[in-house]
Amino acid sequence: MIRANDPDLDVTRAASSFAALGSEQRLGVLRVLVRAGPDGLTIGELGERSGVTGSTLTHHMKILTTAGLVRQARKGRQIICVGAAYDEMRILSDYLLNECCADSSEPSKGHDHG
């Protein structure tokens, strides 16, 4: 799981997190949660909006949660997908972007990532 306070993300952990996004359905589920904002969605709402339901959704949510990209919480008898783990996604994207154009003679144009 990625932690927001990690100064560096090692290549093995980054690869594992990127692998969690290696499914069109999982990427779609994550995008639905990003669109929903920090309040998240119930599993039922997430299934309706993403078009992924039942055991398939449960499987994808387990992978995304294990990768630290999604959080879940229990509210009464419902499981709430609390939403995308924005800090963790930022760390993962920064893993790629922090050294953008470091070996290039031209500075990066139009890429503000800091």
C-alpha positions in Angstrom: 0.0 0.0 0.0 1.3 3.5 -0.9 1.6 5.9 2.1 1.3 9.6 1.6 4.3 10.2 3.8 6.7 8.0 1.9 9.6 10.1 0.6 10.3 7.7 -2.2 8.2 5.1 -3.9 10.3 2.1 -4.8 9.9 0.5 -8.3 8.4 -2.7 -7.0 5.6 -0.9 -5.1 5.0 1.5 -8.0 4.7 -1.4 -10.4 2.3 -3.2 -8.1 0.1 -0.1 -7.9 0.2 0.5 -11.7 -0.7 -3.2 -12.2 -3.8 -2.6 -10.2 -4.9 -0.2 -12.9 -4.1 -2.6 -15.6 -7.8 -3.6 -16.1 -10.2 -1.5 -18.1 -12.9 -2.3 -15.5 -10.7 -1.3 -12.5 -9.7 1.9 -14.2 -13.3 2.6 -14.9 -14.3 1.9 -11.3 -11.5 4.2 -10.0 -12.6 7.0 -12.4 -16.2 6.7 -11.1 -14.9 7.1 -7.6 -12.7 10.1 -8.5 -15.8 11.7 -10.1 -17.9 11.1 -7.0 -15.5 13.0 -4.8 -14.5 12.5 -1.2 -17.9 11.4 0.0 -17.6 8.2 -2.1 -20.4 5.9 -3.1 -22.1 2.8 -1.7 -21.2 -0.4 -3.5 -24.6 -0.4 -5.2 -24.2 3.2 -6.5 -20.7 2.3 -7.6 -22.0 -0.7 -9.5 -24.7 1.3 -11.2 -22.4 4.1 -12.3 -19.5 1.8 -13.4 -21.5 -1.0 -14.9 -19.5 -3.5 -12.9 -21.5 -5.4 -10.3 -21.5 -8.4 -8.0 -18.5 -10.6 -7.4 -16.6 -8.9 -10.3 -16.9 -5.5 -8.5 -15.9 -7.1 -5.2 -12.8 -8.6 -6.9 -11.8 -5.2 -8.4 -12.4 -3.3 -5.2 -10.2 -5.7 -3.3 -7.4 -5.2 -5.8 -7.8 -1.4 -5.8 -8.0 -1.3 -2.0 -5.0 -3.5 -1.5 -3.0 -1.2 -3.9 -4.0 1.7 -1.7 -5.9 3.5 -4.5 -9.3 3.2 -2.9 -10.6 3.3 0.7 -13.7 1.6 2.0 -15.6 2.1 5.3 -18.6 0.6 6.9 -21.6 2.8 7.6 -24.2 0.8 9.4 -24.9 -2.2 7.2 -23.5 -0.6 4.1 -20.0 -0.6 2.7 -19.1 2.9 1.5 -16.4 3.2 -1.0 -15.0 6.2 0.7 -13.5 7.3 -2.5 -10.3 7.5 -4.3 -7.2 7.8 -2.2 -6.0 11.1 -3.8 -2.8 11.4 -1.8 -1.7 7.9 -2.9 -2.6 8.5 -6.6 -0.6 11.8 -6.5 2.4 9.9 -5.1 2.0 7.3 -7.9 1.8 10.0 -10.6 4.7 11.9 -9.1 6.7 8.8 -9.3 6.6 9.2 -13.1 6.5 13.0 -13.3 9.0 14.2 -10.7 11.9 13.6 -13.1 10.1 14.7 -16.2 12.6 15.8 -18.8 15.6 15.5 -16.4 17.7 14.1 -19.2 16.4 16.4 -21.9 18.2 19.6 -23.1 14.8 21.2 -23.4 12.8 22.2 -20.3 9.3 20.6 -20.0 6.7 22.8 -21.7 3.2 23.0 -20.2 3.9 20.4 -17.6 3.3 21.9 -14.2 3.6 19.0 -11.7 4.8 20.6 -8.5 
